[in-house]
Amino acid sequence: MGDLRTAFRDHLAQTSPFPIALDITGAEGCYLHTRDGKRYLDLVAGLAVNNVGHRHPQVVAAIREQADRYLHVIPYGEFIQEPQVRFAEKLAGVLPSSLDCTYFVNSGTEANEAALKLAKRITGRTRLVACHGSYHGSTHGSLSITGNEAKKYRNRPLLPDVHFLRFNTMAELDRIDADTAAVVVEPIQGDAGVRVPDAAWMRALRERCTATGAMLVFDEVQTGFGRTGTLFAFERFGVTPDILVLGKALGGGMAMGAFVGPRTHMRLLTHDPVLGHITTFGGHPLACAAGLAALDALLAERLVENAARMGTLFKQLLVHPAIHEVRGEGLMLAVDLGDADRVQRVVMHGLERGVLGFWFLSCPTAFRIAPPLVISEPQVREACAAILAALDQA
């Protein structure tokens, strides 16, 4: 076995020229631990994955218990597997009554791909509508509806007949018409730098989709499971999608995605053709057991309410001449400095002080704050003190 850092560079495909390359040996709650003995307060949560914290005891116990029973036994859909059934049943219990049927997949981007297929099947149409500034994943269909050209141009041609609207702009909604199969929207845009739409626009969007017969698809991969201070972000706007896309925190730290819709619509995937969508590892029993345990913990420990409170505290404490704006809801926040270079320096100076922050792909002038929802008031104060000191240094 060679040097770990050398092997990391030589034998793992890299995603950027300059990875942070923390050598992680452990994680617990809101903290990451590295091989050199340092501890980092995590304000990223695996990019909105570890909502109940790293290695929540209830999640770890559920994984161990399921691992003692069985792992993968058959591709999704053929056998009755209790972790899948119980998790789907639990999701139906916390979602609006129309969203009563879940199809588990492996990631948020796969869930978006499947949602596009389902919308085309329901409507018999092909036209897709998304928003400028959106991010829906890196596979071809998801990338096609992502509103970031810098991420797309090397991968063309992508899906045809995709059209983009300006997010939160009333005048654009008339472009949704009777040829539209699906309108895919993040209820709060994440990668664009945490952009929160007006409730009136969200209601008008819902009305326009209903009037034209277009399927309204909400991508809650980042916003779901308490991240924004409500269990799902769409709740704060008083609208319900036709199809809901989930990922990230869904699996409690395990790789998982899902798309959810009415049972009558989801059954369209069972015929003409049979296996209208299929996945080998979707709904893996370990991931389902972990996800169910995480959702139980999220609700029992009132972490949704904690996200709302701690988000307010972050906004109160992050006051500095260099901060132009702190945007967002709950613990899905963007700290905008108006200067991309300064953002880079602040994140790195924060790291030196033991606080892990991160950037946005499509909003380089801001850095994200999205810690585990178990974060406490003392930890928020610790984080803000480090950020303010990093701002002074930068």
Residue pairs with C-beta under 8 A, 6 or more apart in sequence:
1 7
4 23
5 21
5 23
8 21
20 351
22 32
22 34
22 40
22 356
23 34
23 35
23 36
24 32
24 33
24 34
24 35
25 33
25 34
25 35
26 32
26 33
27 33
27 42
27 50
27 54
27 55
28 53
28 54
28 55
29 53
29 54
29 55
29 372
29 374
30 41
30 42
30 53
30 54
30 371
30 372
30 374
30 375
30 376
30 379
31 39
31 40
31 41
31 42
31 54
32 39
32 40
32 42
32 54
32 356
33 39
33 40
34 40
38 354
39 354
40 351
40 354
40 355
40 356
41 354
41 355
41 356
41 371
41 379
41 382
41 383
41 386
42 50
42 54
42 356
42 371
42 372
43 355
43 356
43 357
43 358
43 368
43 369
43 370
43 371
43 383
44 356
44 357
44 358
44 368
44 370
44 371
45 51
45 370
45 371
45 372
45 373
46 248
46 253
47 222
47 248
47 358
47 370
48 190
48 222
48 223
48 227
48 248
48 249
48 332
48 370
49 248
49 249
49 251
49 253
50 249
50 253
50 372
51 225
51 226
51 227
51 249
51 294
51 298
51 303
51 372
51 373
52 58
52 59
52 249
52 252
52 294
52 297
52 298
52 301
52 303
52 372
52 373
52 374
53 372
53 373
53 374
54 253
54 372
55 253
56 252
56 253
56 293
56 294
56 297
56 374
58 293
58 294
58 296
58 297
59 252
59 253
59 290
59 293
59 294
59 297
61 293
62 252
62 289
62 290
62 292
62 293
63 254
63 286
63 289
63 290
63 293
65 289
66 83
66 285
66 286
66 289
67 286
69 285
70 285
71 284
71 285
71 286
72 280
72 281
72 284
72 285
73 79
73 81
73 285
75 278
75 279
75 280
75 281
76 84
76 103
76 104
76 105
76 278
76 279
76 280
76 281
76 282
76 283
77 278
81 283
81 285
81 288
83 285
83 286
83 288
83 289
83 292
84 104
84 283
84 285
84 288
86 288
86 292
87 102
87 104
87 288
87 289
87 291
87 292
87 295
88 101
88 102
88 104
90 292
90 295
90 296
91 102
91 258
91 260
91 295
92 99
92 100
92 101
92 102
94 231
94 295
94 299
95 232
95 244
95 260
96 240
98 240
98 242
98 262
99 240
99 241
99 244
99 260
99 261
99 262
100 262
100 263
101 260
101 261
101 262
101 263
101 265
101 266
101 267
102 258
102 259
102 260
103 114
103 258
103 259
103 260
103 266
103 269
103 277
103 282
104 256
104 257
104 258
104 279
104 282
104 283
104 287
104 288
105 111
105 114
105 256
105 257
105 258
105 259
105 279
105 282
105 283
106 255
106 256
106 257
106 279
106 281
106 282
106 284
107 137
107 247
107 255
107 256
107 257
108 136
108 137
108 219
108 221
108 245
108 246
108 247
108 248
108 257
109 136
109 137
109 138
109 139
109 142
109 247
109 257
110 137
110 139
110 257
110 279
110 282
111 221
111 245
111 246
111 247
111 257
111 258
111 259
112 136
112 137
112 139
112 141
112 142
112 145
112 184
112 217
112 219
112 221
112 245
112 259
113 137
113 139
113 141
113 142
114 259
114 277
115 182
115 184
115 217
115 243
115 245
115 259
116 128
116 141
116 145
116 159
116 181
116 182
116 184
116 217
117 269
117 276
117 277
118 215
118 243
118 259
118 261
118 265
118 266
118 268
118 269
118 277
119 128
119 181
119 182
119 215
119 217
119 242
119 243
120 126
120 181
120 182
121 268
121 269
121 276
122 181
122 215
122 242
122 265
122 268
123 180
123 181
123 182
123 213
123 214
123 215
125 179
125 180
125 181
125 214
126 160
126 161
126 179
126 181
127 161
127 162
127 163
127 177
127 179
127 180
127 181
128 144
128 145
128 159
128 161
128 162
128 163
128 180
128 181
128 182
128 184
129 162
129 163
129 164
129 165
129 175
129 176
129 180
129 182
129 183
129 184
129 214
130 136
130 145
130 146
130 147
130 162
130 163
130 164
130 165
130 183
130 184
130 185
131 147
131 164
131 165
131 166
131 167
131 185
131 186
131 189
132 147
132 164
132 165
132 166
132 167
133 147
133 148
133 167
133 189
133 191
133 192
133 195
133 362
134 145
134 146
134 147
134 148
134 167
134 184
134 185
134 186
134 189
134 191
134 192
134 219
135 146
135 147
135 148
135 151
135 186
135 189
135 190
135 191
135 192
135 361
135 362
136 142
136 143
136 145
136 146
136 184
136 186
136 219
136 221
137 143
137 146
137 221
138 151
140 155
140 158
140 159
141 159
143 151
143 152
143 155
143 158
144 152
144 158
144 159
144 162
145 159
145 162
145 184
146 152
147 164
147 192
147 362
148 191
148 361
148 362
151 361
152 158
163 175
165 172
165 173
165 175
165 176
166 172
167 185
167 189
167 192
167 195
167 197
168 195
168 197
168 198
168 201
169 201
170 200
170 201
170 204
173 204
173 205
173 208
174 208
176 183
176 205
176 208
176 209
176 212
176 214
177 212
177 214
178 212
178 213
180 209
180 212
180 214
181 214
181 215
182 214
182 215
182 216
182 217
182 243
183 205
183 209
183 214
183 215
183 216
183 217
184 217
184 219
185 205
185 216
185 217
185 218
185 219
186 218
186 219
186 220
186 222
186 223
187 197
187 202
187 218
187 220
187 223
187 232
187 233
187 234
187 236
187 237
188 194
188 195
188 196
188 197
188 223
188 228
188 233
188 328
188 329
188 332
189 195
189 197
190 222
190 223
190 332
190 360
191 360
191 361
191 362
191 363
192 360
192 362
192 363
193 327
193 334
193 336
193 360
193 362
193 363
193 365
193 366
194 327
194 328
194 332
194 333
194 334
194 366
194 368
195 327
196 327
196 328
196 329
197 237
199 236
199 237
199 238
202 234
202 237
202 238
202 239
203 237
203 238
203 239
205 216
205 239
206 216
206 239
206 240
208 214
209 215
209 216
209 242
210 216
215 242
215 243
216 239
216 241
216 242
216 243
217 241
217 242
217 243
217 244
217 245
218 233
218 234
218 241
218 243
218 244
218 245
219 245
220 232
220 233
220 234
220 244
220 245
220 246
221 245
221 246
221 247
221 248
221 257
222 248
222 332
223 232
223 233
223 332
224 231
224 232
224 233
224 246
224 247
224 248
224 249
224 250
225 231
225 232
225 246
225 248
225 249
225 250
225 294
225 295
225 298
226 249
226 298
226 303
226 304
226 307
226 330
226 373
227 233
227 249
227 307
227 330
227 331
227 332
227 370
227 373
228 236
228 307
228 328
228 329
228 330
228 331
228 332
229 236
229 304
229 305
229 307
229 308
229 311
229 329
229 330
229 331
230 236
230 304
230 308
230 330
231 304
232 244
233 329
234 240
234 241
234 244
236 329
242 261
242 262
242 265
243 259
243 260
243 261
243 265
244 259
244 260
244 261
245 257
245 258
245 259
245 260
246 257
246 258
246 259
246 260
247 256
247 257
247 258
249 294
250 256
250 257
250 258
250 291
251 287
251 290
251 291
251 294
252 290
252 291
252 293
252 294
252 295
253 290
253 294
254 284
254 286
254 287
254 290
254 291
255 284
255 287
256 284
256 287
256 288
256 290
256 291
257 282
268 276
269 275
269 276
269 277
270 276
297 303
298 304
298 373
301 374
303 373
303 374
304 330
304 373
306 373
306 374
306 375
307 330
307 331
307 373
308 329
308 330
310 331
310 371
310 373
310 375
310 376
310 377
310 380
311 328
311 329
311 330
311 331
311 332
311 333
313 377
313 380
313 381
314 326
314 331
314 333
314 369
314 380
314 383
314 384
315 326
315 333
317 380
317 381
317 384
317 388
318 326
318 335
318 384
318 387
318 388
320 388
320 391
320 392
322 337
322 339
322 342
322 391
322 394
323 335
323 336
323 337
323 391
324 336
324 337
324 338
325 334
325 335
325 336
326 333
326 334
326 335
326 336
327 333
327 334
327 336
327 366
328 334
328 369
331 369
331 370
331 371
331 373
331 375
332 370
333 368
333 369
333 370
334 360
334 363
334 366
334 367
334 368
334 369
335 366
335 367
335 368
335 369
335 387
336 363
336 365
336 366
337 343
337 346
337 365
337 366
337 367
337 391
338 365
339 365
340 364
340 365
342 394
343 359
343 364
343 365
343 366
343 367
344 359
345 390
345 393
345 394
346 357
346 367
346 387
346 390
346 391
346 394
347 357
347 358
347 359
347 367
347 390
349 389
349 390
349 393
349 394
350 356
350 357
350 386
350 387
350 390
351 357
352 390
353 386
353 389
353 390
354 386
355 382
355 383
355 386
355 387
355 390
357 367
357 368
357 369
357 387
358 367
358 368
359 367
359 368
360 366
360 367
360 368
369 383
371 379
371 383
375 383
